[in-house]
Amino acid sequence: KMVQRVLPHCEVMHVLKALQLLDKNRKIRQLANRIQKIECDHPHLVVEETKDNDEDRGPAQQDRNNRKKKKMDKTKRKERPATAESAMPPREEEMTKKKKRAIDKYRMQKRLLEADTDVHYGTDEHANSAVTELVASASVSGALARKIREWARTTLTSDFLEFVLLGMPTEAWKEMADLVHFSPTDFALPYFLTEIHRDSPRAKAEAEELKQGEEEGKEKEEEYHFVSCMRRFLDNLESNKEIAEQFLEGIATEFPQVYLNYSLLRRYRPISTNARIMEDLAFRVPLDTVIWYYEEFHSASSKCESIVQERLASGIHAL
């Protein structure tokens, strides 16, 4: 019940940070399994990890020890005789190098997660309290995942999701979808999940197949919605600034919600410097947004001042 009360007041990054904290132990186990699998297939990549007590030595001592270790490793590499790895066939040697890069990456990620997890909640004398044990044993349970999906269904509006797809990074949404297993019906926009994964290898492969089918004379099936139209319009706007006038006649007429995305439109000079477009935006964009960016509207057209005054005269409810 407490989670259901708090979630509506949380930002997306707050929810993701909490999920990452709860999922750390599973992530560490996953990385450990990957490391173990590579070590089993390539025994020469096994590294004996030293178990130093970092709490008993200061940063200066740690830095000296790290420099000393690097110097010793460099000396060992110079004095190391030819090994079985150096006598490998080129193809097998390249595969070994790839596995070494992979296992080094997994080890680094595992160390960072372990260092971030190894924190004390409260004073030192209560380091082994129930709070620490609770955090250490926590995970993203099915019940919590259902609450997050319910939060997405009831709290995230279509206008907000459209703005995310057009003007915000989507990496956080991909990670959250991986943790709680969203479905298309969990969002006000049925195509939200498809759009945040549009840069994935699978989506690119499907796009390439559609492109090949179009070249062969087959009909190309493409989703038609506000985000796809806006993305196509803005992409073409960069190469052809003359189509800015089509903003009023096309997308703005068919999709009125475009007026809720001024923070995105203002990034494009063919729009922000066009007097006719800015006058229309001053009349239709939410009044609080127009007032916040008033200098941009006024610099584009002096008529925006009278438009704002008329809207203010219509009453405080216009805000």
N, C-alpha and C positions, 0 to 999 in steps of 0.2 A: 504493500500500500504506500509506503514512504517513497518508493521509486516512482510510482505513478503520480504522486503529488509533485515531485521534484522535476521530473522530465520535461513538462511543458515550459518550465522556466530556464531550461538549459540550452546553450548554443550547441551546434553540431560538433565543434571541436572539443567541448567539454565531455560530451557523450563518448566520442571516440577515445579521448584520453582515459576515461574510466574503463572502457572496454579493453584498451591496450594493457592497462595495469592488471586487470583480472586475467588476461590471456597470456601474461608473461611466462608463467610456469609451463604452460603447454608449448609455447614457442621455444623455450629453452630445451625441452625434451625433444621437440621435433628437430632442432639443430643438432643435438647430441646424436640422434639416430642417423642423421645424414652424415655426420662426421664419422661415426662408427662404420657405416656401410662403405665409405670411401677407404677408410683405413683397412678394412677387411679385404677389399679388392686390391689395394696397393699398400702392402705392409711397410714399404720404405718411406711412406709419408707419415708414419706414426711419430708423434712428438711426445716426449716425456715432459709433462707440465710440472714445473716447480711449484711447490705449495709454500709460498712465503706469506708470512703474516703481515699484511699491508698496514694493519692498525698499529703495529709496534715500531714503524719507521716513518719518518717524515718525508715530505715531498723531495727535499734535497737529496736524501739518501736514495730514494727510489730513482731519481734522475741519474745519479752517479752509477747505480747498479745497471740501469738500462744502457748507458753509454759503454760500460765495461763489457756487458754481454754482447753488444753489437760489435765491439772491437774483437772479442774472442771469436765470434762467429765468422767475422771477416778473415781472421787468421786461419781458422779451420778450413774455410773454403779454398784458400790459397794452397794449403798444405795437403788437401784431400786428394788421394790418388784416384785413378780412373775407377769408376764403379760400374755396376751392371746397368745403371740408368744411362751412363754416357755411351754404352755399347748397344743401346736399343736401336731398332730400326727407326727411321725418321717418323713414320706414321705413329708408331707406338710411343715414341718420345714426345710428339706433339700432344697425344692424348694424355700422357702423364702430366705435362705442363698444364693442360686444362684442368685436370683433376686437382692439381696443387693449388691453382688459383681459386678453384671452387672451395676447397677445404680451408684455405686461408681466410676466405670471405666468411664462411660459416663460423670459424673459430672466433673471428673478430666480432661478428654479430652476437655470438653466445657470450663472450666476455663483457660486451657492453650491456646486454640484458641482465647478466648476473650482477654487474656493478651497480646498475640502476635499481635492482631489486633488493640489494643488500643495504637497506636503510633501517634506522631505528625510529620507531614511533614513540615519542615521549622521551623521558630521561634515560640515561644509560642503565640505571638500576632496574628499569622496567623494560629492557630491550627484549626479553623473552616472554613478554606478556601475551595475553590472549589476542590483543590487537595484531601483533606481529604474526602470530600463528594463523590468525584468520586471513590476513592478506596473503601469507605464503601458501595457504591451501585453497585460495579463491580461484574461480574459473568463470567463464561465460556459460552459464547454465542455460538449459532450454527454456526455463521459466523467464529468465532475464531477457533472452532473445525475443520471446513472444511479446514482452512489454515494450521492447525497443521497436518492434514492428508495428505494434499498436500505436506507439507515439508517432511513428512516421505517417501512419494512415490518418490520424486525427489532428495532427499539429502542423505538418508541412503542407503549405498551400501550393497550388499549381503555379501561381505567380512567382513564389520564392524558388521553386524547383527550376522554372524556366530561366530565372536569373543565374542560378548556379550553373546550368548547362552552357549559358552564353558567355558569362563573364567571370567565373570562379574556377579554381583548380578542382579537379574531381578525384585526386588520389585518395583523400580522406574518405570519400564515399565508397570507393572501390574496396578499401580495407574494411570499412564497416559492413559492407555487403558480404564480404568474405567471413566475417565473424558471426553475424546474426542470420545470414542466409535469407536476404530479402527476396521477395517475389514481385513481379510487375504490379500485382494488385495491392501491394503495400504502399503505393504512392499515388498521389492525385494525377500524375502523368503516367499512363501505362508504358510509355516508351523511355522513361527515365533511366532504367537499368541498361537498356540497349545503348543509349547515348553516352553514358559514362564509360562504357566499355568499347566505344567505337574505334579506339586506337589499339585494341588488343590484336594479337596475331590472328586469332580466329576471325574477328570482324574484318580485318584487312584482307584475309583470304576470301571471305564471302564477297567483299566489294570487288576484288579482282575477278571473281567468277562472273559477277553481274556485268562488269565492264566487258569481259570477253564475249558474254552472251549478247550484249548490245552490238558489238562489232560484227557478230555473226547474223545479225538481223532479228534477234529475239527481243521481245518487249522487256524493258527493264522496269521492275517493280520497285518503286522507291516511296518511302513513307512521306506523306505530306502533312506537315504540322508547323506550328509557329516557330519552333526552334530551327528546324531544317530550312525554312524560308528565310529567317533572319540570318542564319549562318551563310547561306548562299548570297544573300544581298550584301552582307558586310564583306565577304570575300571578293565579290565583284567590285565593290566600292573602292577597294584599294587600287585596282587596276584601271577602273573607269569612273572617274569622279563625276561625270555628267549624269549618271543614273541616280544621283541623290534626289532629284525631283520626283522620281518614282516612289520615293518613300511615302509621300502623301497619297498618291493615287493607288498604290498597290498594297503593301503590307499594312500600313496604318489603317486603311479602310477595312481590310479583311480581318486583321487581328488587333483590336483596340488595346489589348494588354501591352502593346509595345510602348505605350505612354508611361508605363510603370518601370521602364528600364532606361531612364534618362542617364543614370550613372554609367551605363554601358555606351549609349549613343554619343555622349559627350567626348569619348575618346577618339572619335573620327572627325577630322577637320572638315571634310566635305559636308558634314551635317551641322557641326557647331558653328560654322562660318556662313551658312546659308540663311539669309534673312527670312525668307518665306517659311522655311522649315522651323526655325527657332520661334517665329511668331505663333505658328500652330502648336508647337510644344508648350509655349508659355500659356496658351489657352487651355490645353488639355492635360498636361502633366500635373500631378498632385501639387497643390499650392505650396505646401511646406517645402517641397523639393525645388520649386521655382524660386522661392525666397532664398533658399540656401545657396543656390547657384545664380543669384540675380545678376551679378556682374557679367557672367558669360552671356546671359540673355540680352542684357542691355548693350553690350559691345557688338552683338550680332545685328540688333535692330533696336532703334529708339522707340518703336511702337510697343515693345514689350513692357515698357513702363506703364503705359495707359492700360494695357491688358491686365497687368497685375493689380492696378488700382481698381479696375472694374470688378475683379474677382474679390478683392478685399471688401469692396463696398457691398457686395452681395450678402455679407454676413459672416460671422465667426465660424459658422458650421462649414464654410467652404474649406477650412483647413482639414 
